[in-house]
Amino acid sequence: MESDLVLFLILLCAGGIISNVIFSLIYKPIYRYLDSNFEFITYDDKSHPLGDNNILGKGWGTVINNLIPMSIWMIISFILPSLVLGKTEFLLGLRIFIPILIATFILYLRYDVFKTIYELNENKNCFNNNKPAYDVGYASFFTLVIMFCFAMFGIENFIKNPLMKYLILAIICLIAEFLLIFTDKINKYLPYKILTAEEHKKFSYILMMIIIGISFLISYKHP
């Protein structure tokens, strides 16, 4: 059991490193193709996509920048070990990883609201009380934690032991994630408006701690 865990962690780290190395070698042909075939994509043939979110335009740039290396990562760390070694438990990582990936991509597509720390610093005088601007870095971290609880404590527990409490936990996690990503849409229903990156960070932190608390309470409390 311990050897499987060590192997899983090694493959997880190796997959991350190898996927980024592979992507660094093949990104130019990929982005040249996208640039020549899609109007909304622009590539200057110089910048590295992983270092600049504006190369491809709008939120799609960040999505594609992460989709390709993460797909390679999933194949190396999860799918290949399951096929080659016959260890189906490696698919657990895939079941956890995919919900996190989907939620993160939705977050990145909301580029009109979620900004990088550099955009927030450069345009801090442009954001006013009528236009919310949140930190995509912190939001990504909170998304990772909440969706991990959704997949590991909610869905995975429900697959192993189909009790209603695990399904309810998964639904609560999804609601929390919706509140995190679409905070600007629910502002009118809140006692006070969440407009700045700092306010959204505090709001997301509270959501995350609530989800962690509920997850441990439901998962480790004996019926």
C-alpha positions as CSV (number, residue, x, y, z in Angstrom):
1,M,0.0,0.0,0.0
2,E,2.8,2.4,0.9
3,S,4.8,1.5,-2.2
4,D,1.7,2.3,-4.3
5,L,1.4,5.7,-2.7
6,V,5.1,6.4,-3.3
7,L,4.7,5.3,-6.9
8,F,1.6,7.5,-7.3
9,L,3.4,10.6,-5.9
10,I,6.5,10.0,-8.1
11,L,4.3,9.7,-11.2
12,L,2.3,12.7,-10.2
13,C,5.5,14.9,-10.0
14,A,7.1,13.3,-13.0
15,G,3.9,13.8,-15.1
16,G,3.8,17.5,-14.2
17,I,7.5,18.1,-15.1
18,I,7.3,16.0,-18.3
19,S,4.1,17.6,-19.5
20,N,5.5,21.1,-19.2
21,V,8.7,20.0,-21.0
22,I,6.7,18.5,-23.8
23,F,4.5,21.6,-24.1
24,S,7.5,23.9,-24.2
25,L,8.7,22.0,-27.2
26,I,5.4,21.8,-29.2
27,Y,3.6,25.0,-28.2
28,K,4.8,27.1,-31.2
29,P,3.4,24.8,-34.0
30,I,0.2,24.5,-32.0
31,Y,-0.3,28.2,-31.6
32,R,0.7,29.0,-35.2
33,Y,-2.0,26.6,-36.3
34,L,-4.6,28.2,-34.0
35,D,-3.5,31.7,-35.1
36,S,-4.0,30.9,-38.8
37,N,-7.3,29.1,-38.4
38,F,-9.2,31.1,-35.7
39,E,-9.9,34.8,-35.8
40,F,-10.1,35.3,-32.1
41,I,-6.6,33.9,-31.5
42,T,-3.4,35.9,-32.1
43,Y,0.1,34.6,-31.6
44,D,3.2,36.8,-32.1
45,D,5.5,33.7,-32.5
46,K,7.8,35.0,-29.7
47,S,6.1,34.9,-26.4
48,H,5.6,31.7,-24.4
49,P,1.9,31.0,-23.8
50,L,2.5,29.8,-20.2
51,G,4.0,33.2,-19.3
52,D,1.5,35.5,-20.9
53,N,-2.3,35.2,-20.6
54,N,-3.0,37.7,-23.4
55,I,-1.3,35.9,-26.3
56,L,-4.5,34.2,-27.5
57,G,-7.0,36.8,-26.5
58,K,-9.7,36.8,-23.8
59,G,-10.0,33.9,-21.4
60,W,-9.5,31.2,-24.1
61,G,-5.8,31.8,-23.9
62,T,-5.5,30.7,-20.3
63,V,-7.8,27.7,-20.9
64,I,-5.7,26.4,-23.9
65,N,-2.5,27.2,-22.1
66,N,-3.5,24.9,-19.3
67,L,-5.6,22.3,-21.2
68,I,-2.7,20.9,-23.3
69,P,-0.1,20.4,-20.5
70,M,-2.7,19.2,-18.0
71,S,-4.0,16.6,-20.6
72,I,-0.5,15.3,-21.0
73,W,-0.1,15.3,-17.2
74,M,-3.3,13.2,-16.8
75,I,-2.2,10.7,-19.4
76,I,1.3,10.2,-17.8
77,S,0.3,10.2,-14.1
78,F,-3.1,8.5,-14.2
79,I,-4.2,6.8,-17.4
80,L,-0.9,5.1,-18.4
81,P,-0.2,3.6,-14.9
82,S,-3.8,2.2,-14.9
83,L,-3.3,0.6,-18.3
84,V,0.3,-0.5,-18.0
85,L,0.5,-1.5,-14.4
86,G,-3.1,-2.6,-14.1
87,K,-3.6,-0.5,-11.0
88,T,-7.1,0.9,-11.2
89,E,-6.6,2.9,-8.1
90,F,-4.6,5.4,-10.2
91,L,-7.9,6.4,-11.8
92,L,-8.9,7.8,-8.4
93,G,-6.5,10.7,-9.2
94,L,-8.3,11.2,-12.6
95,R,-11.7,11.3,-10.9
96,I,-10.4,14.0,-8.5
97,F,-8.4,15.9,-11.1
98,I,-11.2,16.3,-13.8
99,P,-13.7,18.2,-11.6
100,I,-11.0,20.5,-10.5
101,L,-9.9,21.0,-14.1
102,I,-13.4,21.8,-15.3
103,A,-14.2,24.3,-12.5
104,T,-10.8,26.0,-13.0
105,F,-11.5,26.4,-16.8
106,I,-14.9,28.0,-16.1
107,L,-13.1,30.4,-13.7
108,Y,-10.6,31.3,-16.3
109,L,-13.3,32.0,-18.9
110,R,-14.7,34.6,-16.6
111,Y,-11.8,36.9,-17.6
112,D,-14.0,39.9,-17.4
113,V,-14.2,39.6,-13.6
114,F,-11.2,37.5,-12.6
115,K,-7.9,39.3,-13.2
116,T,-4.2,38.4,-12.6
117,I,-2.4,40.2,-9.8
118,Y,-0.5,42.2,-12.5
119,E,-3.8,43.4,-14.1
120,L,-5.2,44.3,-10.7
121,N,-2.1,46.4,-9.9
122,E,-1.9,48.0,-13.3
123,N,-5.5,48.9,-13.5
124,K,-6.4,49.5,-9.8
125,N,-7.6,53.0,-10.6
126,C,-9.8,51.8,-13.4
127,F,-11.9,49.3,-11.3
128,N,-14.7,51.1,-9.6
129,N,-17.7,50.1,-7.4
130,N,-19.8,49.2,-10.5
131,K,-17.3,46.7,-11.9
132,P,-16.1,43.9,-9.6
133,A,-12.5,42.7,-10.1
134,Y,-11.3,39.6,-8.3
135,D,-7.9,37.9,-8.0
136,V,-7.8,34.8,-10.3
137,G,-4.8,33.4,-8.4
138,Y,-6.5,33.2,-5.0
139,A,-9.7,32.1,-6.7
140,S,-7.9,29.2,-8.4
141,F,-6.6,28.0,-5.0
142,F,-10.0,28.1,-3.3
143,T,-11.5,26.3,-6.4
144,L,-8.9,23.6,-6.1
145,V,-9.7,23.0,-2.4
146,I,-13.5,23.1,-2.8
147,M,-13.6,20.8,-5.8
148,F,-11.2,18.4,-4.1
149,C,-13.7,18.1,-1.3
150,F,-16.4,17.6,-3.9
151,A,-14.6,14.8,-5.6
152,M,-12.8,13.1,-2.7
153,F,-15.2,13.4,0.2
154,G,-18.4,13.7,-1.8
155,I,-18.4,11.7,-5.0
156,E,-15.7,9.2,-4.2
157,N,-17.3,8.3,-0.8
158,F,-20.7,8.0,-2.5
159,I,-19.2,5.6,-5.1
160,K,-17.8,3.4,-2.3
161,N,-20.8,3.8,0.0
162,P,-23.9,5.2,-1.6
163,L,-25.2,7.2,1.4
164,M,-27.3,10.3,0.9
165,K,-25.0,12.4,3.2
166,Y,-22.2,12.1,0.6
167,L,-24.4,13.1,-2.2
168,I,-25.6,16.1,-0.2
169,L,-22.0,17.0,0.5
170,A,-21.2,17.0,-3.2
171,I,-24.2,19.3,-3.9
172,I,-23.1,21.7,-1.1
173,C,-19.6,21.8,-2.6
174,L,-21.0,22.6,-6.1
175,I,-23.1,25.4,-4.6
176,A,-20.1,26.8,-2.9
177,E,-18.1,26.7,-6.1
178,F,-20.9,28.4,-8.0
179,L,-20.9,31.2,-5.3
180,L,-17.1,31.6,-5.7
181,I,-17.1,31.8,-9.5
182,F,-20.2,33.8,-9.9
183,T,-20.0,36.1,-6.9
184,D,-20.6,39.2,-9.0
185,K,-23.9,37.7,-10.2
186,I,-25.3,37.2,-6.7
187,N,-24.1,40.5,-5.3
188,K,-27.6,41.9,-5.4
189,Y,-28.8,39.1,-3.1
190,L,-26.0,39.6,-0.5
191,P,-26.2,41.9,2.5
192,Y,-23.2,43.8,1.1
193,K,-21.6,43.9,-2.3
194,I,-18.3,42.0,-2.9
195,L,-16.5,44.1,-5.4
196,T,-12.8,44.1,-4.7
197,A,-10.2,41.3,-4.8
198,E,-9.7,41.5,-1.1
199,E,-13.4,41.2,-0.4
200,H,-13.7,38.2,-2.7
201,K,-10.7,36.6,-1.1
202,K,-12.3,36.8,2.4
203,F,-15.6,35.6,1.1
204,S,-13.9,32.6,-0.7
205,Y,-11.9,31.8,2.4
206,I,-15.0,31.6,4.5
207,L,-16.7,29.4,1.9
208,M,-13.6,27.1,1.8
209,M,-13.4,26.7,5.6
210,I,-17.1,25.9,5.7
211,I,-16.7,23.2,3.0
212,I,-13.7,21.7,4.8
213,G,-15.5,21.6,8.1
214,I,-18.6,20.0,6.6
215,S,-16.5,17.5,4.6
216,F,-14.7,16.3,7.7
217,L,-17.8,16.3,9.8
218,I,-19.8,14.2,7.3
219,S,-16.9,11.9,6.2
220,Y,-15.6,11.0,9.6
221,K,-18.7,11.1,11.8
222,H,-20.0,7.6,12.4
223,P,-23.7,7.1,11.6
